[in-house]
Amino acid sequence: GITRLLIAVGALSQVLADGITICFSLPMTVIMAVVLTKAANGCEASAVLNSVLGNAVGVFLSPLLIHGYLGMGMSDMGSVMEGIDLGNVFLRLTLRVILPTIAGQLLIRY
C-alpha cells in the first residue's frame, strides 16, 4: 500500500508505517461515524447501528487484519500468544474498564 511506497522512497520509517497500518485496521468510533454522517445529512440511526456492529466485529477482525498486513501469518500467531497471560489481561481490563464503568453508572443513578 501507500505506507510501503513511502518506506521505499525513504519518507517513512518502518515503525511509523506499522503504526499507521495498525491505526487504519481499527474500527471507527461511534461518535466519529455519527458526526460525519450528520455532516453529510445522512441517517444518524443507521450510522450508530453500523458503528456498534462494526466495533463488535472489529474486536475479532482487527487482530487478524493487523497480523495479515504486518506479514505475520496465522501459523505465527501461536508463538505470539504463548507469552500472553490471558487471565491477567482480563483481570486488568476488569479493574480498569468494567468496574469504573459500573461504578459510574451506579453513581449516576443514585
C-alpha positions in Angstrom: 0.0 0.0 0.0 0.9 3.6 0.4 3.0 3.0 3.5 5.2 0.5 1.7 5.7 3.1 -1.1 6.7 5.8 1.4 9.2 3.4 3.0 10.7 2.6 -0.4 11.3 6.3 -1.1 12.7 6.9 2.4 9.9 9.2 3.5 8.7 6.9 6.3 10.3 4.6 8.9 9.2 1.0 9.2 8.0 1.5 12.8 5.8 4.5 11.8 4.5 2.6 8.8 3.5 -0.3 11.1 1.8 2.1 13.4 -0.2 3.7 10.6 -1.2 0.2 9.4 -2.4 -0.7 12.9 -4.5 2.6 13.2 -6.1 2.0 9.8 -7.1 -1.5 10.8 -9.1 -0.4 13.8 -12.8 0.3 13.6 -14.1 3.9 13.6 -15.5 5.3 16.9 -19.3 5.6 17.2 -19.2 9.3 17.8 -17.0 10.0 14.7 -19.3 7.9 12.5 -22.3 9.9 13.8 -20.6 13.3 13.3 -19.5 12.5 9.8 -22.9 11.1 8.9 -24.7 14.1 10.3 -22.4 16.5 8.4 -23.4 14.6 5.2 -27.1 14.8 6.1 -27.3 11.1 6.4 -29.3 8.8 8.7 -27.8 9.0 12.2 -29.6 5.9 13.5 -28.1 3.8 10.7 -24.6 5.3 11.5 -25.0 4.3 15.2 -26.1 0.8 14.3 -23.4 0.3 11.7 -20.7 1.6 14.1 -21.8 -0.6 17.0 -21.9 -3.7 14.8 -18.6 -2.7 13.2 -17.0 -2.3 16.6 -18.3 -5.6 17.8 -16.9 -7.4 14.7 -13.7 -5.3 14.9 -12.8 -6.9 18.2 -12.2 -10.1 16.4 -11.3 -8.9 12.9 -8.8 -6.2 13.8 -6.1 -8.5 15.2 -6.4 -10.8 12.1 -6.1 -7.8 9.8 -3.1 -6.4 11.7 -1.3 -9.7 11.7 -2.0 -10.2 8.0 -0.9 -6.6 7.0 2.3 -6.7 9.0 3.3 -10.0 7.4 2.7 -12.4 10.3 0.8 -15.4 9.1 -1.8 -17.4 11.1 0.9 -20.1 11.9 3.0 -17.4 13.7 0.1 -16.4 16.0 0.5 -19.4 18.3 4.0 -18.3 19.2 2.8 -14.7 19.9 0.0 -15.9 22.1 2.3 -18.2 24.2 3.8 -15.2 26.1 0.4 -13.7 27.0 -1.3 -14.4 30.3 -5.0 -14.1 29.3 -6.1 -14.3 33.0 -4.0 -11.3 33.9 -5.2 -9.4 30.8 -8.9 -9.9 31.7 -8.2 -9.0 35.3 -6.6 -5.8 34.3 -9.3 -4.9 31.9 -11.9 -5.6 34.5 -10.2 -3.4 37.1 -9.5 -0.6 34.6 -12.6 -0.6 32.4 -15.5 -2.7 33.7 -15.5 -1.8 37.4 -15.2 2.0 36.8 -18.0 1.8 34.2 -20.3 0.0 36.6 -19.3 2.4 39.4 -20.1 5.4 37.2 -23.4 4.0 36.2 -24.4 3.4 39.8 -23.3 6.9 40.8 -25.4 8.5 38.1 -28.5 6.6 39.1 -28.2 7.1 42.9 
